[in-house]
Amino acid sequence: MLGAGETVPARIVADLSNVTFMDSSGINVLIAAHLQTKDVQGWVRIAGASQGVLRVLQVTGVDTFISGYPSVEQALIA
């Protein structure tokens, strides 16, 4: 996912406020980001996901290891 010499950010907030549909590709990106940040004692948080996207995250279990927040600001201060 990263090129040579690139480092993994320790903290990522994924702003999904404009996402209306998520399939396995999006889920895989979130899981990969989670695994990479976990390796550097960091985290991934989701902000602003619609009800439909939240449902996909719940059904797949992603919400059990990536927390969701109503806004980017709330995700950053949590």
N, C-alpha and C positions, 0 to 999 in steps of 0.2 A: 504494500500500500504506500509506503514511503520510499523515496529514492535514496541513493547512497548519500550519507552525510546528513540526512534530515533527522530531526529528533521528534519524538512523540510529545505533543502537548500534554501536560498533566491534567488539565481541566478543559472540558468541552461542553458548551451549551448549544444544543441543536435547536434552532428556532424553526419550529414546524408550523408556524401560524398561517403560512400560505399554502400548506400541503393539504390537498383534498383527497388524495388516494395514496395508499402505501401497500406495496406487495412485498414479496420475499427479497427483492433487491434492496429495498430500503431497510428492511429488518436486518439483512446481512451486513449492511454498512454500519448500522448502530451496534450490532454485536461485535464486529471487528474493532470499532472504535473503543468499545467497552473493554475488550480484552487487551488492547494496546495501552490504554490509560491505566488499567489495573496493574499492569506490569511495572509502571512507574509510580505506584501508589496514588493515582489520580482518580478521576471520575468523569462520567458523561451524564448530563442531565438534559431532559427534553422540556422545551418551553412552547406554550401556545398551541398544542395539538388539538385538532378538532375532535368532536365526539367519534366520528368514523375512524380516524387514525388511532385514537385512544383505544377503541374497541379492538383493533388489529393488534395493538401492543399488549392488550390484556389476554386475548385469545392465544397469542404466541408465547406468553409468559415473559416478554421483555420487560414489562412493568415491574417484575419482581426483582430485577437487578439494575434497572435504569429508572431513576425517579423522574416524575413529570411535575411541572409547575405551570400555572396559568400564564406567566410572562417571563421574559428573559431576566428582568430585574429580580424577580422572586427566585429564579433558579440560581442567580449569581450570589444572592445573600443567604441562601438556605444552608 
